[in-house]
Amino acid sequence: MGSVAGVQELCLGANVFGWTADRDSSFAVLDAFVDAGGSMIDTADSYMWRAPGNSGGESETILGEWMAARGNRDRIVLATKVGSLPDRKGLSGDNIAAAARDSLRRLRTDRIDLYWAHRDDPDTAQEETLDAFDALVRDGSVRAIGASNFSADRIRSALEISSRDSLTAFTAVQPHYNLMERDEFETVLAPLIESEQLACFPYYALAKGFLTGKYRPGGAATDSPRAEGARAYLDSRGQAVLAGLDEIAAGHEVPVASVALAWLAAQPAITAPIASARTTDQLGEILPMRTLALTDDERRLLAYLSATS
Ligand SMILES: NC(=O)c1ccc[n+]([C@@H]2O[C@H](COP(=O)([O-])OP(=O)(O)OC[C@H]3O[C@@H](n4cnc5c(N)ncnc54)[C@H](OP(=O)(O)O)[C@@H]3O)[C@@H](O)[C@H]2O)c1
């Protein structure tokens, strides 16, 4: 991912495409993202098999159609994942090879820039998984590999195997981390990421929409499939975080969502947060994070308000 001086990168989450965003809305969000200078997009073969009428691969298909229509594949840093689609579950060697072929076909491309293991697979030897990823890197269909939802111990053992067997190593991690979910990342994963110099792209950067400020006590219902998960944060800690975000957003004259993302982007060990938008209006509230620099006091206030103990 190229970086521009003074700009904090955002990785655009693609799980909305073919789910809460139809093809036209998806194209509009993607166009607006690249027009604003964005380049990295995070999808998965499993997005979004759970949605009614879907079977998986819908997000990759829309992305493939959009890149073909715009002729912009070379401008995009394309990340997808293997391991969570019910028909292609796990990280066995055969499954990774087959899933990569499927993803490349749907994405209409000859390469995946960053290929994620979507979640750990304790039933497959890590040697087998890393062999399969290494073969994809050697044949040019994958540029780099990463581990999502892995424990620190399993990242460490994978790195040891890659080093011992001269196999392509994980160079990126994708954990669940945001202002409302800090403990495990900050205490266990961040030290490993820093010592191993891994890239880190936290997902649910907006806590499923909670950190946009649209969920408030007594607030109106939304049609979002994320609403239940987001509303669960609306306890006294969540309300304190929203009050802090409101105050800082007003001071900078920017939307609340961009403050939450700017805080995350400025945390140690973070390369770029991953967040999604189902409309260009939503994206418009997120993008100011790219140039929003919070003061030390503002970052400390949000850390204080969101601390669990
Ligand atoms: N590795 C993994 O296991 C894993 C797991 C989950 C996600 N991810 C990745 O992370 C990405 C982000 O996750 P996510 O999209 O589920 O959660 P998120 O980024 O925390 O929340 C994004 C959602 O918040 C709402 N939103 C965004 N901007 C808004 C605004 N300005 N105003 C009001 N609402 C707004 C939208 O949902 P609504 O309009 O529906 O409310 C949007 O889809 C995914 O696309 C995926 O790439 C990875």
The ligand as a MOL file (V3000), in Angstrom:
LIG
                    3D

  0  0  0     0  0            999 V3000
M  V30 BEGIN CTAB
M  V30 COUNTS 48 52 0 0 0
M  V30 BEGIN ATOM
M  V30 1 N -11.3210 -10.9420 9.5490 0
M  V30 2 C -12.5390 -11.0330 10.0230 0
M  V30 3 O -12.9130 -12.0310 10.6650 0
M  V30 4 C -13.4990 -9.8910 9.8060 0
M  V30 5 C -14.7170 -9.8390 10.5380 0
M  V30 6 C -15.5560 -8.7540 10.3070 0
M  V30 7 C -15.2120 -7.7560 9.3970 0
M  V30 8 N -14.0400 -7.8580 8.6910 0 CHG=1
M  V30 9 C -13.6410 -6.8140 7.7080 0
M  V30 10 O -13.7830 -5.5530 8.2990 0
M  V30 11 C -14.6680 -4.7590 7.5070 0
M  V30 12 C -15.4070 -3.8250 8.4200 0
M  V30 13 O -16.2990 -4.5520 9.2600 0
M  V30 14 P -17.8030 -4.1840 9.3170 0
M  V30 15 O -18.1410 -3.5050 8.0600 0
M  V30 16 O -18.5860 -5.4010 9.6200 0 CHG=-1
M  V30 17 O -17.9070 -3.2130 10.5860 0
M  V30 18 P -17.4600 -1.7080 10.8670 0
M  V30 19 O -16.4890 -1.2250 9.8750 0
M  V30 20 O -17.1350 -1.6360 12.3030 0
M  V30 21 O -18.8420 -0.9450 10.6470 0
M  V30 22 C -19.1790 -0.5320 9.3570 0
M  V30 23 C -20.6740 -0.3530 9.2570 0
M  V30 24 O -21.0970 0.7530 10.0550 0
M  V30 25 C -22.1340 1.4540 9.3860 0
M  V30 26 N -21.6030 2.7760 9.0390 0
M  V30 27 C -20.4080 3.0840 8.4800 0
M  V30 28 N -20.2790 4.4170 8.3340 0
M  V30 29 C -21.4040 4.9560 8.8150 0
M  V30 30 C -21.8480 6.2950 8.9470 0
M  V30 31 N -21.1200 7.3140 8.5470 0
M  V30 32 N -23.0740 6.4910 9.5140 0
M  V30 33 C -23.8170 5.4850 9.9450 0
M  V30 34 N -23.4520 4.1900 9.8330 0
M  V30 35 C -22.2510 3.9250 9.2810 0
M  V30 36 C -22.4600 0.6440 8.1490 0
M  V30 37 O -23.3750 -0.4080 8.4990 0
M  V30 38 P -24.9640 -0.2310 8.5430 0
M  V30 39 O -25.3700 0.8440 7.6010 0
M  V30 40 O -25.4890 -1.5610 8.1690 0
M  V30 41 O -25.2580 0.0960 9.9660 0
M  V30 42 C -21.1340 -0.0140 7.8510 0
M  V30 43 O -21.2860 -1.1510 7.0420 0
M  V30 44 C -15.5200 -5.7520 6.7210 0
M  V30 45 O -16.0610 -5.2200 5.5430 0
M  V30 46 C -14.4860 -6.8190 6.4410 0
M  V30 47 O -13.6870 -6.4340 5.3290 0
M  V30 48 C -13.1920 -8.9010 8.8970 0
M  V30 END ATOM
M  V30 BEGIN BOND
M  V30 1 1 1 2
M  V30 2 2 2 3
M  V30 3 1 2 4
M  V30 4 1 4 5
M  V30 5 2 4 48
M  V30 6 2 5 6
M  V30 7 1 6 7
M  V30 8 2 7 8
M  V30 9 1 8 9
M  V30 10 1 8 48
M  V30 11 1 9 10
M  V30 12 1 9 46
M  V30 13 1 10 11
M  V30 14 1 11 12
M  V30 15 1 11 44
M  V30 16 1 12 13
M  V30 17 1 13 14
M  V30 18 2 14 15
M  V30 19 1 14 16
M  V30 20 1 14 17
M  V30 21 1 17 18
M  V30 22 2 18 19
M  V30 23 1 18 20
M  V30 24 1 18 21
M  V30 25 1 21 22
M  V30 26 1 22 23
M  V30 27 1 23 24
M  V30 28 1 23 42
M  V30 29 1 24 25
M  V30 30 1 25 26
M  V30 31 1 25 36
M  V30 32 1 26 27
M  V30 33 1 26 35
M  V30 34 2 27 28
M  V30 35 1 28 29
M  V30 36 1 29 30
M  V30 37 2 29 35
M  V30 38 1 30 31
M  V30 39 2 30 32
M  V30 40 1 32 33
M  V30 41 2 33 34
M  V30 42 1 34 35
M  V30 43 1 36 37
M  V30 44 1 36 42
M  V30 45 1 37 38
M  V30 46 2 38 39
M  V30 47 1 38 40
M  V30 48 1 38 41
M  V30 49 1 42 43
M  V30 50 1 44 45
M  V30 51 1 44 46
M  V30 52 1 46 47
M  V30 END BOND
M  V30 END CTAB
M  END
